[in-house]
Amino acid sequence: MRAGPILVRPVAARAGILSFDGLAAPCALGRGGIVPPGEKREGDGATPRGPHRVVQCWYRPDRVPRPAPWAIPIGPGDLWCDAPDHPAYNAHVRAPFPAGHERLRRGDRLYDIVMVLDWNWPDAVPGRGSAIFVHRWRAPGRPTEGCVALPPAALRRLAAAARPGTPLLVR
C-alpha cells in the first residue's frame, strides 16, 4: 500500500509542519514565505505553493548511509545550475561549470540528504525559480532560500519512505 502525499502546512510565515506516512515534523520554509506558482521567481527566497513531486534523492556517501535504494551519491563535482540564461538552468551539472550554480557537496550538512522536487523541472522556464529541494534545516526557525527543510532525523525518515513520484503538497 502506498502512502498518501507529503503535506506541508504553514503555521507561520516561514515555518510549517510536514506530514507523511505517520511522520509529523516541524519544517522551515522560504524566507520569502509561500507564494502562488505564478509569482515564484529566481532569487526571491519563496517556497512555491501547490502540488509538486519528488523526482530525485541525492546523498553524501562520505557522511550518511544511503537513505533509499534509489538515492544518488553526491560527488565532489556535482552542482545545480541556477543561471536562468543557461540551457542547463535548474538541472544537475558537473564541475567545472562556467555559469551560476550551487554546490551539492557542501561544507555544511544541509545537503547530506537532498530531495529534488519537480518545481520548474525538467523543462525549466528561465527565471521561474530553481533548486526547490527538501533538505536538512540550519536550525529551528531559520528560513531557507525557498526549499522545505527538516530536522535531520525527520529528513532521513522521509527519504527512506518516499519514492520517485511521491506527491508533495505545499498549502
C-alpha positions as CSV (number, residue, x, y, z in Angstrom):
1,M,0.0,0.0,0.0
2,R,1.3,3.4,-1.0
3,A,1.2,6.3,1.5
4,G,-0.6,9.5,0.6
5,P,1.1,12.7,-0.4
6,I,3.6,14.6,1.7
7,L,1.7,17.6,3.1
8,V,3.4,20.9,4.1
9,R,1.1,23.1,6.1
10,P,2.3,26.6,7.1
11,V,2.0,27.5,10.7
12,A,3.8,30.9,10.4
13,A,5.3,33.0,7.6
14,R,8.4,30.8,7.3
15,A,7.6,27.7,9.2
16,G,5.3,24.7,8.8
17,I,4.5,21.1,9.7
18,L,5.4,18.4,7.2
19,S,3.4,15.2,7.5
20,F,3.8,11.9,5.6
21,D,3.1,8.2,6.4
22,G,2.9,8.7,10.2
23,L,5.6,11.3,10.3
24,A,4.8,14.8,11.5
25,A,7.8,17.2,11.8
26,P,8.4,20.9,12.0
27,C,9.8,22.4,8.8
28,A,11.4,25.6,7.7
29,L,10.1,27.3,4.6
30,G,11.5,30.1,2.4
31,R,12.5,33.5,3.7
32,G,10.1,35.0,1.2
33,G,7.1,32.9,2.5
34,I,4.8,30.8,0.4
35,V,3.8,32.3,-3.0
36,P,1.4,31.2,-5.7
37,P,3.1,29.3,-8.5
38,G,2.7,32.2,-11.0
39,E,4.6,34.6,-8.6
40,K,7.7,32.4,-8.0
41,R,10.9,34.0,-9.3
42,E,14.6,33.1,-9.2
43,G,16.2,34.5,-6.0
44,D,13.0,35.6,-4.3
45,G,13.5,33.1,-1.4
46,A,9.9,32.0,-1.7
47,T,8.5,28.4,-1.4
48,P,6.0,27.8,-4.3
49,R,2.6,26.8,-3.2
50,G,0.8,23.8,-4.8
51,P,1.4,20.3,-5.9
52,H,4.9,19.0,-6.6
53,R,6.5,15.6,-6.9
54,V,9.7,14.1,-5.5
55,V,11.9,13.3,-8.5
56,Q,15.4,12.6,-7.1
57,C,17.2,11.9,-3.9
58,W,20.9,12.7,-3.5
59,Y,23.1,11.9,-0.5
60,R,26.7,12.3,0.8
61,P,28.1,8.8,1.0
62,D,31.1,10.1,3.0
63,R,28.7,11.4,5.7
64,V,25.5,9.3,5.7
65,P,24.3,5.9,4.7
66,R,22.3,5.6,1.5
67,P,18.8,6.7,2.7
68,A,16.9,4.8,-0.1
69,P,17.8,2.4,-2.8
70,W,17.2,5.0,-5.5
71,A,19.3,7.7,-3.9
72,I,22.2,9.1,-5.9
73,P,25.6,9.7,-4.4
74,I,26.8,13.3,-4.4
75,G,30.4,13.6,-5.6
76,P,32.9,16.5,-5.5
77,G,31.9,17.8,-8.9
78,D,28.1,17.7,-8.5
79,L,26.4,21.1,-9.0
80,W,22.9,22.5,-9.6
81,C,22.6,25.3,-12.3
82,D,20.8,28.4,-11.1
83,A,21.7,30.6,-14.1
84,P,18.3,31.5,-15.8
85,D,20.2,32.3,-19.1
86,H,21.9,29.0,-19.3
87,P,20.4,25.9,-21.2
88,A,21.1,23.8,-18.1
89,Y,19.0,26.1,-15.8
90,N,17.5,24.2,-12.9
91,A,19.3,20.9,-13.6
92,H,22.2,18.9,-12.3
93,V,25.6,19.8,-13.9
94,R,29.2,18.8,-13.2
95,A,32.2,20.9,-12.4
96,P,33.9,22.7,-14.0
97,F,30.8,24.7,-14.9
98,P,31.0,28.3,-16.2
99,A,27.5,29.6,-15.3
100,G,25.9,30.3,-11.9
101,H,25.4,27.2,-9.8
102,E,25.1,25.8,-6.3
103,R,27.4,23.0,-5.0
104,L,25.6,19.9,-3.9
105,R,28.6,18.7,-2.0
106,R,28.6,21.5,0.7
107,G,30.9,22.1,3.6
108,D,27.9,22.3,6.0
109,R,25.5,19.4,6.4
110,L,22.4,20.9,4.7
111,Y,22.7,18.7,1.6
112,D,23.8,15.5,3.2
113,I,20.4,14.3,2.0
114,V,18.6,16.4,-0.6
115,M,15.3,15.5,-2.3
116,V,14.7,17.3,-5.6
117,L,11.2,18.5,-6.3
118,D,9.8,18.9,-9.8
119,W,9.3,22.6,-9.5
120,N,10.2,24.1,-12.9
121,W,11.8,20.8,-13.9
122,P,12.7,19.1,-16.2
123,D,11.7,21.8,-18.8
124,A,12.7,24.9,-16.9
125,V,11.3,28.3,-17.7
126,P,14.1,30.9,-17.3
127,G,13.7,32.9,-14.1
128,R,10.8,30.9,-12.7
129,G,13.0,29.5,-9.9
130,S,15.4,26.7,-9.4
131,A,16.6,24.2,-6.8
132,I,13.5,23.7,-4.8
133,F,14.6,20.9,-2.6
134,V,13.7,19.1,0.7
135,H,16.9,19.2,2.8
136,R,18.2,19.5,6.4
137,W,17.5,22.7,8.2
138,R,20.1,25.0,9.6
139,A,18.2,25.4,12.9
140,P,14.6,25.6,14.1
141,G,13.1,28.9,12.9
142,R,15.8,29.6,10.3
143,P,14.2,30.1,6.9
144,T,15.5,28.6,3.6
145,E,16.1,30.2,0.2
146,G,12.7,28.6,-0.9
147,C,13.2,25.0,0.0
148,V,11.5,22.9,2.6
149,A,13.9,22.0,5.4
150,L,13.6,19.4,8.2
151,P,15.4,18.2,11.3
152,P,18.0,15.5,10.4
153,A,16.0,12.5,11.8
154,A,12.8,13.6,10.0
155,L,14.6,14.0,6.7
156,R,16.2,10.6,7.0
157,R,12.8,9.0,7.7
158,L,11.1,10.9,4.8
159,A,13.9,10.0,2.3
160,A,13.6,6.3,3.3
161,A,9.8,6.3,2.9
162,A,9.3,8.5,-0.2
163,R,9.7,7.2,-3.7
164,P,10.2,8.9,-7.1
165,G,6.9,10.4,-8.0
166,T,5.7,10.8,-4.4
167,P,3.4,13.9,-4.4
168,L,4.3,16.8,-2.1
169,L,1.6,19.5,-1.5
170,V,2.5,22.9,-0.1
171,R,-0.7,24.5,1.1
